[in-house]
Amino acid sequence: MPEEGVSASEGPLGLTPKGVGNPAAQVFANWSLSKAGQEFVGSQGFVPVRTDIGPVRSGEYDLPTADSPRFHLLTEDGFRRHAKADEDLWKQKFAFIG
């Protein structure tokens, strides 16, 4: 977890072989990556992948853009390196025993 900013992990989007031939699936995938779709993503508290729409407000917060130095993408390597420390911090902050 970064000391400052916003962290996120990847959320892939794609079409299955059946989806490639399905007009509804294609429309949904296209909308999901459109400006309107990415503004919706931001309104749900996720950092949009598009950087051409500017910061998006989610509740009382302005989310950073994906190309901002305040945005930290958690990669698989980063997860492996930080998993134990992140788990310990989670348990400390939320008094989780397990």
Summary of the structure (lengths in Angstrom):
residues: 98
radius of gyration: 16.7
end to end distance: 20.4
largest distance: 49.0
contacts: 214
relative contact order: 0.16
helix: 44%
strand: 14%
